Structure formats: C-alpha cells, structure tokens
C-alpha cells in the first residue's frame, strides 16, 4: 500500500494530526536523490498526499528510516523517564 493514505499515516506518525505536509517537505529535503536541499517543494508533498502526483520511489525508504529513528529516540526518552 504505497499510496497517499500511507503517506498520510507516515506524516501523522511523525507530526500528529495537524499539518504534516510542510514539516515533511523539510524533513525530506536533505535526503533528496538529486542532492540535499532545505526542503522538497511543499506543493509536491501536498500533491502526493491528495493523489494528484505519484509519490517518488526514493521517499519510502527515507520515511521508513526516519520513522524507525523516531521510535528509537522515543524509546530512549521513555527509558530515561522510567529511570528518573
């Protein structure tokens, strides 16, 4: 299921139910295959999210890695809280 719904789920997992498109554009920028940038075009993320444009293949492994990193960071903080 690599589609707009999965992109939305990833965005909400990273940034909550609010506006996740612009933060995701900034998050993906440094990982762009044509070279790092401050952000990908936020309009592209919006088009991906509404099905108006196909989501590039490079986005999926980047999002998977970033989600795993977020989980690892959250787990570490939870351990620190429990140890305090």
N, C-alpha and C positions, 0 to 999 in steps of 0.2 A: 504494500500500500504506500507507494511513493507518490503522494499527491498533495493537493492543497490542504486537506484535512490533517495529514501527518505533519506538514509544515506548521500548521496552526498549533497542533499539540506540542510540538517541539518549542515553538515560541512561547506558549503559555507555561510550559515546564520551566523555561529559563527566566521568564519575566512576569509571570502571573497573567491574570485575565484581562489586563488593560491593554494599552497599545504596545505590542511587542514588535511590530514591524520595523520601526526606526531603530530601536536598540539592536535588533537582529542584523540590520544593514551595517551598523557599526561593528558588530561582533564578527561578521563575515569578511569585512574589508581586508584585514591583514592576511587572510587566507586565500584571497582571490588567485586563481591559477595564472593570471597574466601579471602577477606581481602585487605586493602589498599596497594597500591604499587605506585611507582613513575609513572609508565605508564603501559598500556597493551602493548603487543608486537605490534609495528608499522606494522609488516608484517601481523598481523591478521586484522588490520583495512584496510590495502590495499586489502587483500583477500576478506573481507566483501564488500568493495567498488566495486570490479570488478566481484562480483558474484561467486567467487571461493570457498567461505565458507559461511555457513549460519550465519546470524547475531544473536548472543545470545539474548534471550528474555530480559535479565536484562538491555541491552543497551538502549532500547526505553524509559522506564520511566526516566532514568537518563538524556538522551538527552532532553526530554520534559521539565524536571525541569530546566536544565541548560539554555535552550533557553528562558524560561519564566523569569528566573533570569536576563538574559542579556537584555531582553526587559525592565524589571523594572529599571535596572541600567541606560539604555539609556534614559528612560523617565524622570528619576530624573535629569540627566545631562541636558536634553533639558529644563526642568523647570528652572534649575539654570541659564542657558544661557539666557532664556527669561526674567528672573527676574533681570539680571545684567544691 
